[in-house]
Amino acid sequence: RYPIRMFEDLLTSKDDWFLKAGPSCEVVVSSRARFARNIDGKKFPHLASALEEREEVDSVQGALAALPGLSELRFVRLNEISSLDRQFLTEHQLTSAEHAATLAQRAVAFDARKGMSFLVNEEDHLRLQCFRAGLCLKETYQELAETEKSMAGRLSFSKDDMRMPTKKAAIIADAEKAVDVIERNFRAGVITGGERYNQIIDCWTHGRERIGKEMMVELQH
């Protein structure tokens, strides 16, 4: 069992990510990027035995220990800490309430200063997340992508090529033609600037909805 003082220092720390001023912080409180990854050839956590789950925890712990730049990362097995400790981690957004609620083979690794955490055996084998103060979507994504790239050299992630609807290009072409008509009408004085804006938004919204429907149709076959 981990001593409670392991988390007490989070209460007194003055260097955690959420204490820093980020870009546009007067408007945007924080940014988060989150990746879900599964290990190739392994059962999903809800289908795995306790032994298989523990093996996944061990594998992820070994991969995280070898990551550069995360020397302060703490690895915690959730079934070895108290419910109060698990609640503490949940309230600090280092794990989810669902993840912390079970006593099965689950773990979380985190570096509160860098705003990084890794949830092991939640719905997926691994959830990677990165937080930054203010509006930093690009930075959080890039940081997480680099971390994932380093982990992929130690864990074999299961993946498949993303499927795109066969009609996507045609739908986009239709939307572009419709936008051209709207632009011509605006230049000719047929519609106002506000009407132009609303019609273009409606055009692309309709196109996006068509692509979404086509995707669902193709995934069902």
Buried (B, 14 or more C-beta within 10 A) or exposed (E): EEEEEEBEEBEEEEEBBBEBEBBEBEEBEBBBBBBEBBBEEBBEBEEBEEEBBBBBBEBBBEBBEEBEEBEEBBBBBBBEBEEEBBBBBBEBBBBBEEBBBBEBBBBBBBBBBBBBBBBBBBBBBBBBBBBBBBBBEEBBBEBBBEBBEBBEEBBEBEEEEEEEBEBBEEBBEBBEEBBEEBBEBBEEEEBEEEEBEEBBEEBBEBBEEBBEEBBEEEEEE
